[in-house]
Amino acid sequence: MSRNVAEIIVDTLLDAGAQRCYGVVGDTINHLTDAMRRSELDWVHVRHEEVGGFAAGGEAMITGELALCAGTCGPGSLHFVNGLFDAHRSNAPVVFIASQVPTSESGVGFPQDVDQKPIYEQYSVFCETLTNPNQARRMAAIAAQSAINKRGVAVLIVPGDLFTQTPDNDLPYRAHRFDPIIRPSAEEFVPALEAIQAGKRITIYAGFGCENARSEVLALAARLNAPVAWTSRAKDFIEYDNPFEVGMTGVFGLEGGYHAVADCDVLLLLGCNFAWTQFYPEKATIIQVDIHAEQIGKRHPVHVGLLGSVRDTCAALATMVEPRTNTKWLDGCRRTYEKSRAHATHTSRDDELIHPQELALAINRHASDDAVFTADGGSPMVWLLRHIDVNGRRRTLSSLVHGTMANAYPQALGVQAAYPGRQVIAMCGDGGMSMLMGDLLTLKQLKLPVKLVVFNNSALGFVEIEQKVEGLLDAFTDLENPDFGEVARAVGLWGRKVEHKHDLDGAMRELLDHDGPGILDVKVNRMELVMPPKVEPGQVASTALYSTKAILNGRMDDVLDLVNSNFLKR
């Protein structure tokens, strides 16, 4: 029996490993969703398509497998933009089926007609329009193959009337997966080896490109007795059980990682795309390893570039470099790191003052050993990176490249759909939480037991910090929030609000023991600063200018709270 285009697309994507598709049903995709209904593919009905994009990206990032979205023409497909841009920039393998108005109405200003290709092709690994039913299996296979192997979003635009058409022929195209060995030639290693040999303080800076190269990176670090700093996206596979680990640099980092990167004389950038040039060393010889040629020297000038996968290149380097026995540089960086970690985990003596770090540490204490944590962009992301411990089984996820708000619980939704029996915790800002609250109803309807913890400081907190550091009075950042615990109960979820520190541990256990979705709303310190490992003189001057302006504008209490919360809190 011949199959129509909708059935062929579903069959091809199932064969490529997809298990779920996120979206909102409607007109131009009705025949596609009907084909899914009759297949083994699960349709996840969200209330807002942006949530569907985040959820698909969250699932794909944590599972490493293909996830799907499907959108109706025009408005439906446009709603996916932010979620899918985040998924693409996070290297999540997602296929988006973007339906279009019927071919007979294309290009004449028909209602809901939107030219989607120029929108999505700027952030996708594949973006093409299906124009003939004979292309269906081949185009779906290319989309899936591109998403899986290039690690990004592939977009297949399909006019609604094509879904019901049957091809004249249906050749057995399918998606293929690849895992090649890619490393430089022997000659290309020579300048890198010479630079390493001449170095006395060698540091490894590990990025997301080390995802499947943990053992090779640590073997090279052991050979060189080199401290290993990591970018935020490398946390899950570099931080744990690592005797060379010194944490992050940059605004989110601590002194250990900053010192190891800033004061080395040879820096090995391994699969690293760290964007803030002010945190690179001024005088070190920089060697960069990356599988993408366009990334080498993109963020900062480098002396030696090696094109290859981190896994294969490090494996080769470890056999070539002379072993180092002196541990003075490593030991010093490690001591600095341990001191900075201890300092960052402070607590207050005031029962009515809950620092956001204390909330993150409570989550860390009570979460299961294989929990998945997501965090909204802004300060929750910083507390996740600094205070949630990973162990090889736990996973963390945030919007670290796209930097959007409102990603945490939508990503958690997708992770929970993929792992229904696993503990999934979303660390939500109050701003991000309130931006996409409609899909709390999805958690209820689908019985997805995601646990949401709201860092409620009644403000766009990270924006306030940015304004103060620039010497500005914070403005337009106030949030008049509801009791999110009551909101949860109103839609059928477990909910509770915490305003005192003595209630925190009990409430956290209660949330995590609940067998369904729930929200714990915690009032945290609004005046908390995210302190970078190095404070520039200009930042001090600007913050002082903010304090002066605040006093002159009758906001002396704010200045006192800022000082008490951040400098007298012990």
N, C-alpha and C positions, 0 to 999 in steps of 0.2 A: 504494500500500500504506500503510495507516494506521500511525502510529508511536506507541509507548507513551511514558509520562511520562519515563522515563529517557532515551530517545533524543531527545525534544523538548528537555529541559534541556541535554543535551550539545550539540545542534545550535545552540541559542540562545546559549550561552556561547562556542562556537567563532566564531559570527558576530560576537560582541562583541569578539573579539580574543584570547581566552584560548588558550594553547598547551599548558599543563601543569596537572596537578592533583596535589597532594601528599596523602598519607594512608596509612592501613593498611587493607587490605581486610577484609571481614567481613560477616556475616549481613545486616543491613538495607541495606547498600549494594552487595551483590553484583550486582544487576541494573544498578545505575548504572555500576559499574566494567566490567561486560561491555559496556555501550553505549559506554563510552570505548574499550575494546579494539577495537571495530569501527569506530571513528572516527579522525580525524586528531589527536585530543587525546592527549597523552602522559600516562600515569600514572607518577608518581614515588613508588616504594614506599620510605617511610622506616621506621625501626625504632621511633620514638616520635613521636606526633602533635604534641607541642610543637615538635619540630624541623620538622615539616611546616608549622606556622604561621609560624615564623621564616623558613623557606625561601621560602614564598609571598610573605611581606612583603618579603624581600630582593630577590626577582625583580621584584616590582611596583615597588619604589622605584627600582631602577636602570634598568629598561626603560621605566617609565612606562606599561606595559601591564597589562591585567587578568591576575591569577593566581588559581588556584583551590585550595581544599582540600575534602576530603570526609571525613566522620567517621561511624563507626557510632554507634548509639544509646547514650545513657548514658555509660559510661566513655570510649569512644573520642572522643566529641565534647568531653567535659570536658577531656581531655588537651590539646586545642588552645588552651585559654583563654589561657595566658600568651603564647604566640607570636602569637595573633591580637589580643590586647589591644595588644601592642607594634606590630603592623602598623597597627592602626587609629590609634593615637596618633602614628604616624609618617606618617600620610596616605598609606598604601599602598592602591591599589585592588585589593581581594581579595574574591572571592565564596566564602563557606563554605557548603557543602551539608551540613547537619546532619541526619542521618536520625533517625527516631524509631521507637518500637515500633509494631506494626500498629494501625490505628485501632480495631479491635475490642477491643484490650487497653489502650487509653489511659485513664488516670485511675483504675485499679483496683490500683495497686501492682505491676504486672507487673515481673518481673526486668529490670533495666537501664533502666527508665523514669525519665527525668529531665526536668523542665520546663526546657527550655533557653532559652526566650524571656526570662525575667527575668535570666538570666545574661548573655546576649549583647546585649540591647537597650541596656544602659548604655554599651557601647562599640561602637557600630555606626551606620551611616548608614541601615540598613534591616534589619528583623528581623521576619519574618512566617512563618506556617505555611501550607503548601499543604494545602488541605482537599478539593479537588476536581480531578480530572484536567483539566477544562476550563480551569483556571487556570494550567497548567504553563508554557506559553510566555510568557504575560503576566507572571507572577511572576518567572520567570527573567530576562526582559528588564528589568523594573523593578529587580531586584537588581543586574544588571550596570550599568545606566545610573546607578544611585545610587552604586555603588562608583567608577565612572570619573569622574563629574562632581562628586561631593562629596568624593572622595579619602578613602576609608575602607573599612572592612570591611562588606560586606552579607551577611546571614545568611538563608538559605532553609531552613526546617525542613520535612522531608518524611517522613511516615510510610512505613515500608518497603514496605507493601503497595500504595502508590500508584504506585511505580515501574513496575509491570507493567501498570497500567491504561491504557486507550486513551480519549482524549477523544472526545466526540460531535462537537465542532468544534475546529478548530485555526487560529484567526485569525493572520495574519502579524505578530504583535508582534515588535519588535526594539529593541535598545538604541541610543540616539542619543548623540552627543557634541556638546559645545557649547564655544565659545570667544568669549563675548560681550565687547564693549567696555563697561567699567563704570568710570565716573569721576564725581566730584562735579559739581554744577552750577557755573556761573560765579560765582554769589553765594557759594557755599560756600567758594570758594578765597580770598575777600577776607581773612578774619582770618589765614589761614596766610601769605599774601603780606605782610601788615603785620608779622607777627612776624618773618618772615625778613628783611625790609628793616631792621628795628630791630636785628638781631643783629650781633655783631662776631666771635664765635667759634661758627661753625655746624658741627655734626657730624651725619653720617648714620649711623644704626645700622640695618644691613640684616639682615633675618631670612629665614626660609624662604619667606615670601611674595614674595621677589625671585627665585624660582627661574627664571621665564621673563621676567625684566625686567632682566637684566644690563646691556644697552646703555643702557636708559633711566635706570637708577640712576647709571651712570658719567657719562652726559651731564649729569645734574643736578649731580653732584659737580663736574664740570669747570666748569659754569656758576658754581658757588658757591665753587670752590676749597676744598671741604669734605673733611676726612678721613672715610674710610668704615671704621667698625668693623663687625664682623659677628658674629652669633650662631653657635653651633657648627653649626647646621643649614644655614647659608648658605655654608659654606666652599667647596663645590665650584664655585659659580658667582660668587663675589665675590672670593675671595682672589687668583686668578692674574692676571698682566699688568695689575695695577691700581695706577696711580701714586698713588692716594689711600688705599690700604689701610693700616690701622694695627692689624689683628688683633682679637682678642676681649677683652672685659672679663670680669668674674666670676671665680670660682675657677679656671676653666680658662685664663683669659686671661693676657696679659702687660701690662707697663706702658703700652705705646703705646695699646692699646684702652681701658684703664682711664682714662688721662689724657684721651683724646679725648672720652669720654662724661661723666666726672665733672666736668670743668672747662669744658665748653662753656656758652654762654649761650642757644643754641637747639639743640634736639635733634630731628631728624627720625627718628621710628620708622617704618620701612618694612617692613610685613609681619612685624612683630617681636612675639614672644610671650615675651620674656625674663622669667623668673619671680622673680628675686632682687632685691627692691626696694632693698636696701642699696647696690646698684651704680648706681642711677639718680642723676642730678645733683640736688642739693638746691635750686638756685635757678633753673635754666634754664627757658625756655619750651619746652614739649614739644608737638610736632605729631605726631599718629599717623595713619598711612594703613593701612587694612586693608579687605579685601573682606568681612569678617565683622563686623557691627555689634557683636556681643557681645564682641569682643576689644578694642574701643576703650575705654581707661581701665580695663581689667580688672586689669592688673598694677601700675599706678602712675597717680595722677591726671594727666590731660593737659589742656592749655589749648585745643587745637584738634583736633577729630577730622574726618578726611576719609574717607568711605566710598567705596571703589572699589578696583580692582586696582592693585597697585603699578606695573605696566607702563603702564597708561593714565593713571593719576594723575601719575606722574613725567614722562611724555611731555608732558602739559599744563603741569605746573609749570615745566619747563625753558624753555618758550616765554614764560612770564610773569615769572619772577624777573629782577631786574637782575643782570647779570654782575658778579662780584667779581674784581678783579685782585690784591688783596693776598694773598700766600701765607704770611705770617708764622705764622698759626695752624696751617695745614697742615704747613709745614716743621718746626715744633717738634714736632708730634705724630709726624711721620715719623721724625725723629731719635731720639726716645724709643723708638719701635717697633724701629728697627734695632738700637739698643743692647740692648734687652731680648731680641731674638731671638739676638743673638750670645752673650749671657750664658747663655741657656737651653740652648745646644748644647755644653755643657762635656764634657770627657772626663777620665778619671782616669789616674793614672800607674801604677796597680797592675794587673798583668796578671790577677790573680784577682778583681778588682772590675769587673764590667760594670754600668754604670748603664743603667737601662731606656731613657733617652734615647739612649744609644749604640746600643742594639739597634734602636730605631725609626729612627735615622739610617742604620744599615746596610741596613735594609729599603728605605728611601727611595732610597739610592744604587743598589741593585742591581735594583729593580723596574722593569718595563717602563713605557714612556711612557703606555700606556693601561690600566694595571693597575687593578683594583678592590680596595679595602682595606676590611675590616670589623674592628671592634674590640669586645671585650667591655666591658660597663659596668665602671666603676672606673678604675684608673690606665692600662690600655692605651688607653682612650678618650682620655685626656688626651694621651698621647704621640702618638697618631694625629693629633689636632687641632693639636698644636703643631709636629710634626716631619715629617709626611708632606706633601710639596709636591704641589699639584694644578696642572693645566696646561690645563684645558678638555677633556682626554680621560680623565684619571684620575678615579675616583669614590671616595668614602668613605662609610661607613655604620656607624652604631652605634645603640645604644638610648638616644637623647638625650632623649627625653621620658618614656618608660616607665621607663627606668633599671634594666633587669633585668640579671641575670647570664646567662651561657651563650648569648648571642645570636650571637657572632662567627662560629663555623664553621657553624652552621645557616643563617644568612643567606648566608654564602659558598656553601653548597651550592646554594641557589636561584639565586644569581647565576651560578654555574658551569653549572648546567643550562640557563640561558637563553643563556649565551655560552660554549659548549664550547671555543672556540679562544682565549679571552682569559685572561690571567693574573689569578687571584683569590687574594688573600692574606688570611688570617684572623689577626689579632693577638689571641691568646687569653691571658686570665689563667689561672693554674693552677687557681683555684677554678672559674671558668666552664668550663674545659676538662673537668674531672673530673665536672661536673654532668650532662653529656649525652653521655658517651663512646660510648654504644651505636651512634650513627649514623656513627662511623668505619667501621663495616661497610657502611653505605650508600655512602660514598665509594668503598670498594673494589668493591662489587658493581656499581655503576653506572659505575665507571671515571671518576669526576669528579676532575680533577687539581687540587683545591684544595690550597693550600700553607698549613699551619698553623704559626705561630711562637708558642711558648709562653713568656710572660714569667713564669718560674718563680722566685718568691721565697719559696716554701714557706709562704705566708700569704695570708689575705684582706687584701691590702695596703692597699686604700683604707679598709677598716673600721679597721685599725690606726691609720691617720693620724687618722681621725675620733675615735677613743678618746683618742689622745695630745693632740690639740688641745683636747679637753674636760677635760684634766687627769687622765684615767683611765689606769690600767695596762692595756695591751693584754691581752685575755683571750679565749680560745676562738677565736683566729684562726689557730692553727697548722695547717698542712696537711702530713701525712706523704705525700709524693708518690712515685709510682714514677718510673722513668726513662721519660719519655713517648716517647723515641726507641725504646726496647725495646718499649713497648706498640704503637707503630706497626708495628714489624717483625713482632710476634706476629700482627697481623691482616692482614698482607700489604701494608702501606704502607712507603714509604721512611721511615727514621727515624734521627736522630742527636741526641746531647746535646753541648752546648758549655758548658764551665766556665771557659775562659780566653779573654781578649780576642784573643789572636793567632790563635785558630782561627775567629773570628767571620765574617770576610769570606769565607773559603774555604768554610765550611759554608753560608753564605747563598747563594753562587753554586751550590753543589752542589744545594741544595734547589730553587732556582728553575729550574735546568737539567733537573731530573728530569721525565720526561714523564708522570708519574702523581701521585696524591696523596701527600703526605708531611708529616712533623712534625719541626720543629727545636725541640728543648727547650733553652732557654738559661737558665742560672742568672744571675739579676739581683739587684742590691742590694736586700735586704729593708728597709733603713733609709731608702730614698729618700722624701723628702717631696715632695708636690705643692705648690709654693709659689705662692700667689695673688699678683696684682700689688700688692695692698696687704695688709699683715699688721696686723691690729687689735691694740691693746695687750692685750686680753683673751685673744687667741690666744697671744701671747708668754707671758703669765702662766700660762695653762693648760699650755702645753708645759713651762714651767719647773717647774710643780707635778708634771707627769708625771715629769720628770727626778729631782726630789726623792724621789718615791715609789719610783721604780725603784732609786735608790741605797739607800734604806732597806730595800728588799726584796731586796737582794743582786744587783741587775741592773746594776751599774756598767758592765759591758762593753757593754750595750745603749746606754747613754747615750753612751759614747765612740764607738761605731759611728755613732750618729745624728749626732753633731757632725762626725766625720771625713768621713762620706759626703756631708753636705749643705753644710758650711761650709768644709771644708779640702780639697775634692776636686780643686782645681786645683793 
